[in-house]
Amino acid sequence: MHALGLFLALAARAPAGTPDPEGVLTLDAVLTRALEEAPPVTSAKAQANVVRSRIDIADAASLPSLDGVLSTSALASNGLSLLSTSAQCSAADFASSAAAACGEGVRANGDVGVSLEARWLIFDFGRTAESVRSALLSANAADADVHSTSLQAAVAAGTSFLALSGGLALVDARKQIVDERQRLLEVAHGRVAAGAASPIEETRAQVSLETAKVDVRTAEAAAADAAC
């Protein structure tokens, strides 16, 4: 809220409809910035983007899908036979080694498999259509919330701007009254010194000046409250 007060304090220095000089904001500039940069507005816009993205998510069920599977396998073995009926194995070979009479060698084999599966939803009794419709309605509601939040931010900023602008204008007017009453006090003092008026006139002028100073402080406090 203090940041908003400083923001409006700068804005209130220029009347509505005047150009926007550097460092001074007009009412139009305040409303524009409130519509674009107010935290509630930016939060509502972000939420609307999230809700709008759910439309595509709901509609994705109606799109075709393609699944692919790639599988591979490999096997290697080194088999030895203690007893063999092959003609290449002799009785001498069998006698020399009972553990391995005949070697069958190294064997290796491998397999590769590829499969593709395509799917396309034809009819789901309106479930996908209703999901998309629900997402669209939610997106419309989120957009309406953005619009409502923007209007509320603009109204709040405009009201604060006008309140602060009026408060600052009142402070300036009260200060001018103080200057005028200061001059009246000087005139009264001169008249009393010249014997043209009684001392009560100077006293009244002094009281009037102090009253005007109190009014300035009151107006400044009201402007400070409007900035908070």
Sequence and secondary structure as in RCSB ss.txt:
>XXXX:A:sequence
MHALGLFLALAARAPAGTPDPEGVLTLDAVLTRALEEAPPVTSAKAQANVVRSRIDIADAASLPSLDGVLSTSAL
ASNGLSLLSTSAQCSAADFASSAAAACGEGVRANGDVGVSLEARWLIFDFGRTAESVRSALLSANAADADVHSTS
LQAAVAAGTSFLALSGGLALVDARKQIVDERQRLLEVAHGRVAAGAASPIEETRAQVSLETAKVDVRTAEAAAAD
AAC
>XXXX:A:secstr
 HHHHHHHHHHTTS TTS   TT   HHHHHHHHHHH HHHHHHHHHHHHHHHHHHHHHGGGS EEEEEEEEEEE
EEEEEESS   TT  HHHHHH SS SEEEEEEEEEEEEEEEEEE     TTHHHHHHHHHHHHHHHHHHHHHHHH
HHHHHHHHHHHHHHHHHHHHHHHHHHHHHHHHHHHHHHHHHHHHTSS HHHHHHHHHHHHHHHHHHHHHHHHHHH
HH 
